[in-house]
Amino acid sequence: MKKTADTVGVPLIPEARQILGHYEEEEGEDWVFPISECIDPGDEEALHRRKCQRNSAANRHLKELSGQAGVEKRVTFHLSRNAVTWKLYQNVGYIYKVSKSLSHSNVEQIENYIDGFIDERRMNGKSTHHSATIF
């Protein structure tokens, strides 16, 4: 699966800017974060392998942290993407804007992300305003 080549501007909160400041690009650097250091930006296979390795490491850390927090459900990096998509959808309310902001070429993936969350208010018959339960 390939992402679109569209450029999307995303407003950043001060804390995110501070984190990015830690990874200030050196002259001639191709990457913002060191996750893909020493990999040619054109080597898609190597980039995919590195991404899989880093996702696995992140998932191990998330499993440990969620266990320490007493969360019994499986928490993964992919779930965080879905949660961010859900929150963005709650705030924006327009699936096409959410799709565009995440650089998706169609809304089907966004629909898959948000379908995984429970709309408690609708289930209780109170409102059609979305309210999700993640854990």
N, C-alpha and C positions, 0 to 999 in steps of 0.2 A: 504494500500500500504506500502510495506516495502522497505527500502533502502538496498543497498548491504552492505556487511560487509567489503568491501575493504578499505584500508587505502590509503589516497591520500595526498601527500605533496603539500602545496600551499605556494608560496613565498609571504611574507608580506611586504608591504611598511612600512616605519618608523612610520607613524601615526597609523597604525593598531597594530604594536608592542607596541606602547605607550598605546593604549586602553587595550590590553591584559595584560599589566603590572599592570594595575589598578585592575585586577581580578586575581592576582597571586594565584595559588592554595595553600591552606593550606595542611599540612601533612594529608594524608588520605582522602582528598576531592575527590568526584567522578565527580564533575562538574567544568567546567571552569567559567561559568557565573552563577550568583545566580538565574537565571530564574527557575531552577528546584530544588532549595533547599528543603530539607525535603521530597523528593520523592525518593523512592527506585528505583534505575536504572532499575530494572527488572519489575517494575509495569508499563507496557505499557499503560494501560487504564488511569492511573493517569497522566502519561507523556503527553498523547494525550489531556486530558482535560486542563492541564496547558498550553500546546502549543496553544490551541484554545483561551483560556482566554488572553494570551499574544498577539496573533495575533489581536484579537479584540481591545485590548487597543492600539496597534501600529497603527491599521487602523484609530481609532478615532483621534489620534494625527496627522497622515498623512492628514486626511481630514481637520483638523483645519489649519495645516501649508500650505497645498495647497490652501485653501481658502484665507489665508493671502497673499499668493504669487500671487493670481489672476489666478491660474490654474483652468480651468472650468471642465476638465475631471476628472473622478473618479481615484484617486490614492490610491493604496493598497500595503501592504507588498508583496503580491504575484506578483504584477506588478514589484516590485524591483527585484525579482528573475528572472523574464523574461528579464528585462533590463540588468542585469548582464550577463545572458546567451547570450543575443544578442551581448553585447560588447565583451565578451570572444570569441564568434564565429567570430566577425569582426576581432579581433586581431590574432586568431589562424588559422581561415579559414578551419579547418578540424573538422567536426561534431563529429567524433569518439573521438578525443582528448578532446573536450568540454564535451562530455558525460562521459568520464572516470574521468575528473577532478571534475565533480559534483557528482561522485559516482552513476551514473545511470547505470543500467544493460543493457539498450538498448538505441538506439538513438531516439525512437519515442517521448519520453517526450521532448527532446531537440528540435526536429522538431516542436512540438506543441508550445514551447516557442518562437522560432524564427519566426514561421509563423505569429505571431501576430503583427509583425512590418512591416512597409511600406518600401519597397525598392524604394526610390524616384528616384535614378539614373536609375534603370531598367525601372521604369514607364515612365521616360522622354526619354528613349532610348539612354542615354549618355554612360552608362557603366554597366558592371555586378558587379562592386565593390559595396558591400553593404553599404548603408547609411540609418540609421533609423531615423524616427521621432517618438518620444515618446509622446509628447503632441501636 
